[in-house]
Amino acid sequence: MPGLNPPAMWKGRFSQDTSSLVQQFGESISYDWRLFPHDIAGSIAHARAQKTLGLLTDDEFSQIESGLLEIKADIISGNFEFKTSLEDIHMNIEAELTKRIGPAGAKLHTARSRNDQVATDTRLYCRTGIDGLLLEITALQLALLDRAETYAATVIPGYTHLQRGQPVTAGHHFLAYVEMLERDKSRLGDCRKRLNISPLGSGALAGSTINLDRHAIAAELGFDGVTHNSMDAIADRDYIAELLFVVSLCGAHLSRLSEDLILWCTAEFGFASLSDAHTTGSSLMPQKKNPDVCELTRGKTGRLVGNLMNLLVALKGLPLTYNRDLQEDKPPLFDSVDTLRLILAVNTEMISAMKLREDKCRAAAADPMLLATDLADYLVKTGVPFRHAHELVGKAVAQAIATKTPLDQLDLAAIDPAYGPDAKDVFSLERALESRSNPGAPSIANVRAEIARWNALLQQG
Ligand code: ARG
């Protein structure tokens, strides 16, 4: 395999060329080019601190700054050629800067290593990624809230074990997902807070003999402070693991929502219908309308969890500090952030256009069995101990099934004298919902109050 010259940044001690297979194996530019805005911001802050210390003249700093900004503009407009031989984004930018501005460019890497550089860039990328995700999650919450508002009073069965349990409203069901997404946002916020400290100045692993003003660099980059241990700062990828976990959990929430909607769109349930724009047909079966967005959300969540595992396994055996294995942190990170953003955007669109089939919801909710617990509660209110009440209602249920009589049509008093003449009143769905009025329960008034609470919370951003 013919070799290629090692990059100028580290060729000094080498007399042989790097095997081109090794270059192909070791490059990260094919994916870490995306760090360029952060790499450039980091380099400008670093150069400014060098100027403060008198390591760069004003003129040299200006050349570096404008050179880097020009490179940024060229990358954005597609006029920059990334070279695999220069391995990663850091060396591609530095080499091009030196090519463009000469000797001043060669001073930039003073008191810095690619190790603290990549840690800085990655933290900045995560911070930007989190800010984007927070907005996308809020957009999905608003779409769910809008559906909750439309179907605030639409009664459906609530399920446990996928068996009909008790009545709820569709609004209450949608708001459950708004809650989950709010926790995801809070976790993203925690993660953002923890990662927002600057590792720059940690050097390769042991700081530098040239003491740049780390606090000034951190402030320029919008960090809240600086890391306290250079070795930890270089080896730390906790913030990526945390972000990948939060992204996985958010994916898991949306995968559960997908599963609900897949069920609701079946002929068997029939509760929901998705728009033509968000479903696909079958090339063979003309009648099909498939909820592919939901299925792909469920499927892609597997990838999100896989990305988290990928990083944790890469980290677990690494001695301090930097090891090249760490370069493998970025493909799962980028993939998870991109994938979740797409999942959020497409789900927001799909949910906004989703309709419920209220006739089907009503028919399912009319099942009197949904009020079996309410019947037991009725007996409790007349003084029957709950366990006994449970058994009595169980007997009524068995009789309803055996005699093919709806539960609300049985002669309850004939089953047990504990059932008074008003026992039948239990079978009013309206009353049943209305009495579920404790905080967190699904009475329509509660659901409307929750919608108002969420509207105020989410509109204020
Ligand atoms: N491309 C490398 C990465 O992403 C940059 C750091 C390289 N550092 C080194 N000592 N080889 O991790």
Residues whose N, C-alpha, C, O or C-beta is under 5 A from the ligand:
A	BS01	LIG	S28 D88 R114 N115 V118 L326 Q327
